[in-house]
Amino acid sequence: MQGAINLCLEDDTSKRPDFKLLQGEVEAAIITEYCIKGTDADDEKAVAFIQQTHDFLLDYKERGLGWTVLHRACYNNRVRVVRALVAKGVYLNIQNNAGYTALDYCVLYKNQASGEYLYSVGGRCNCKTYPSEWKQ
């Protein structure tokens, strides 16, 4: 998929107004794919990719559900990916089209490691309660 980004850059589409949207979509798809696979090697690839991605593209909301890569990483409990995204400065409390934040998915799917970390750095949740065993 990295080749798709390079191809876009080579044919000078970067001057088109919708290029940043296209680039955000492609980069989000790459990171999401690594999050879904969920192996340590995939986490390494995702973290490396995040480190070279433009900050503003990491907050891209995918079509349909409106999830960001942070939503996907939290849903799949990819703690190293969540940490890399936070270090890169993603917006922690962006809501998807259903009104859920990334921390909501940590709570709903009992992804404690990602949830505790996200909560500790300022993540907020629309859920009424946090699991009692989580650090507050």
C-alpha positions as CSV (number, residue, x, y, z in Angstrom):
1,M,0.0,0.0,0.0
2,Q,2.9,2.3,0.6
3,G,3.5,2.0,-3.2
4,A,0.0,3.5,-3.8
5,I,1.0,6.6,-1.9
6,N,4.3,6.9,-3.8
7,L,2.5,6.5,-7.1
8,C,0.1,9.3,-6.2
9,L,3.1,11.5,-5.3
10,E,4.9,10.7,-8.6
11,D,2.0,11.7,-10.8
12,D,1.8,15.1,-9.2
13,T,-1.7,14.6,-7.8
14,S,-0.5,16.2,-4.6
15,K,-1.5,19.6,-6.1
16,R,-5.2,18.5,-6.3
17,P,-7.3,19.7,-3.4
18,D,-8.6,16.3,-2.6
19,F,-5.1,14.7,-2.4
20,K,-4.8,15.0,1.4
21,L,-8.1,13.3,1.8
22,L,-7.0,10.5,-0.5
23,Q,-3.6,10.2,1.3
24,G,-5.4,10.1,4.7
25,E,-7.7,7.4,3.5
26,V,-4.8,5.2,2.2
27,E,-2.6,5.7,5.3
28,A,-5.6,5.0,7.6
29,A,-6.3,1.8,5.6
30,I,-2.6,0.6,6.0
31,I,-2.6,1.2,9.8
32,T,-6.0,-0.4,10.2
33,E,-4.9,-3.5,8.3
34,Y,-2.0,-3.9,10.7
35,C,-4.3,-3.4,13.7
36,I,-6.7,-6.1,12.4
37,K,-4.0,-8.7,11.9
38,G,-2.8,-8.1,15.4
39,T,0.6,-9.8,15.5
40,D,3.7,-8.3,17.2
41,A,5.3,-8.0,13.8
42,D,2.2,-6.1,12.5
43,D,2.4,-3.8,15.5
44,E,6.0,-3.0,14.6
45,K,5.0,-2.2,11.1
46,A,2.1,0.0,12.2
47,V,4.3,1.9,14.7
48,A,7.0,2.5,12.0
49,F,4.4,3.6,9.6
50,I,2.8,6.0,12.1
51,Q,6.1,7.6,12.8
52,Q,6.6,8.5,9.2
53,T,2.9,9.6,8.6
54,H,1.9,13.3,8.6
55,D,0.2,14.0,12.0
56,F,-3.0,15.5,10.5
57,L,-3.7,12.4,8.5
58,L,-3.8,10.2,11.5
59,D,-7.1,11.8,12.6
60,Y,-8.7,10.9,9.2
61,K,-12.3,9.5,9.7
62,E,-13.0,6.6,7.4
63,R,-16.1,6.6,5.3
64,G,-19.2,4.9,6.6
65,L,-18.6,4.4,10.3
66,G,-16.3,7.4,10.8
67,W,-13.7,5.5,12.7
68,T,-10.1,6.8,13.1
69,V,-7.1,4.6,13.4
70,L,-7.2,5.2,17.1
71,H,-10.7,3.7,17.2
72,R,-9.4,0.7,15.3
73,A,-6.3,0.3,17.5
74,C,-8.4,0.5,20.7
75,Y,-11.1,-1.8,19.4
76,N,-8.4,-4.4,18.6
77,N,-6.4,-3.7,21.8
78,R,-3.2,-2.9,20.0
79,V,-1.5,-1.1,23.0
80,R,1.8,-0.3,21.2
81,V,-0.1,1.2,18.3
82,V,-2.3,3.3,20.6
83,R,0.9,4.6,22.4
84,A,2.5,5.5,19.0
85,L,-0.7,7.3,17.9
86,V,-0.8,9.3,21.2
87,A,2.9,10.1,20.9
88,K,2.2,11.4,17.4
89,G,-0.5,13.7,18.8
90,V,-3.8,12.3,17.5
91,Y,-7.0,13.8,18.9
92,L,-7.9,11.5,21.7
93,N,-11.6,12.2,22.0
94,I,-12.8,12.4,18.4
95,Q,-16.2,10.6,18.0
96,N,-17.1,8.3,15.2
97,N,-20.5,8.6,13.5
98,A,-22.2,6.7,16.3
99,G,-20.8,9.1,18.9
100,Y,-18.2,6.7,20.4
101,T,-14.7,7.7,21.3
102,A,-11.7,5.3,21.1
103,L,-11.9,4.9,24.9
104,D,-15.6,3.8,24.5
105,Y,-14.4,0.8,22.5
106,C,-11.8,-0.1,25.1
107,V,-14.5,-0.1,27.8
108,L,-17.2,-1.9,25.6
109,Y,-14.8,-4.7,24.6
110,K,-12.9,-4.9,27.9
111,N,-9.6,-3.9,26.4
112,Q,-8.1,-2.9,29.7
113,A,-4.5,-2.3,28.7
114,S,-5.3,0.1,25.9
115,G,-8.1,1.7,28.0
116,E,-6.0,2.4,31.1
117,Y,-3.3,4.0,29.0
118,L,-5.7,6.1,26.9
119,Y,-7.6,7.2,30.1
120,S,-4.3,8.1,31.8
121,V,-3.3,10.5,28.9
122,G,-6.7,12.3,28.8
123,G,-9.0,10.0,26.8
124,R,-12.6,10.4,27.6
125,C,-15.5,8.1,27.4
126,N,-19.2,8.5,26.7
127,C,-19.9,5.3,28.5
128,K,-21.6,5.8,31.9
129,T,-19.1,3.8,34.0
130,Y,-15.6,2.5,33.7
131,P,-15.0,-1.1,34.8
132,S,-14.4,-1.1,38.5
133,E,-11.1,-3.0,38.2
134,W,-9.5,-0.3,36.1
135,K,-7.3,2.3,37.7
136,Q,-9.1,5.6,38.0
